[in-house]
Amino acid sequence: MTTNLVRELKTLRKGRGVHAGRIVDKVGPALAAACGITGADGPAAARQKLVTRLTELVEQLPEDLQLAARAAFGLAPEIRHPLYQERVNWVAMAIDRDARTVRRRVDEAVDQLADLAATTTRRDDGGWHVAELVVSVSLDEEQPEVLERYQVVADQDGVESLEFAPVFPARRRDVDVHLLYGGTMQDRSAPERPCFVLFPAEPLARGKAHEFLVRYRLRNRDAMHPCVLHVPERPCDAFDLRLRFGQDRKRIVRTFDGVLRRSGAEPNGLQQAVDRAGDLHLRFRRLLPGLVYGARWGESVVCSARRAS
């Protein structure tokens, strides 16, 4: 199987990689088995499973191979060139090496990915994905408030629970949490990281959309770390983020649209100014698991991204 998987991975990296049209036709039987793709999956579900599995495997590679692998398959938003060779050239310039070196790293990564796929099990994704996550953050009051509205879609029949965590880092004791609608909720938090499970009123059938809204109120301004960073564990179609700072027209916010977490170094981001009302609206599409999306307005994003994940 490993030999077949290597061959199929090398076929997948051609053209647009995981973003190719008619993606089902590019996924061979060995790769389908490794990603849990079945004949009942349509193009969207197949692509989600493919991206999720490849992303979690790439995260297990040595650090020097991860960028080459993400580029090869089109897993990094900033490297979505339509041709494989163009993505190779991008990496070569980024790491100051020649294209031949990058191609060797890609080949080595493909071999290791095939071995990892054969020897590690898939994370249980619970049979659902996020269609849209809408987050509103109010920072102009003494007690910051965050609203998170999830719209999820079941990818299989009988989905009974949805595990989720807030997109901002905080200690559980500093946050008052209230489910406004969408089912019942169970708290499974650790002291340093809130985490919850949502139970819809009825199990979700395949293709069924479900929506729920959660309100978080922090104890005081000091309890709110200066960042909202979403590191999705599963594909997310859209992430809408609104930040309200109040009358602070000079504030500069650094934004992150699908960047890699790097140990000991700050990810690349873009600087944006809030508007005249002190607001900032960001929208991210086609989020990939393991990458950083969101904004910060204070301390190092390296520490914050680790908290967020």
Secondary structure, 3 states (H helix, E strand, C coil): CHHHHHHHHHHHCCCCHHHCCCHHHHCCHHHHHHHCCCCCCCHHHHHHHHHHHHHHHHCCCCHHHHHHHHHHHCCCHHHCCCCHHHHHHHHHHHHCCCHHHHHHHHHHHHHHHHHHHHHCCCCCCCCEEEEEEEEEEECCCCCCEEEEEEEEEECCCCECCEEECCCCCCCHHHEEEEEEECCEEEECCECCECCEEEECCCCECCCCEEEEEEEEEECCHHHCCCEEEECCCCCEEEEEEEEECCCCCCCEEEEEEEECCECCECCCCEEEECCCCCEEEEEEEEECCCCEEEEECCCCHHHHHHHHC
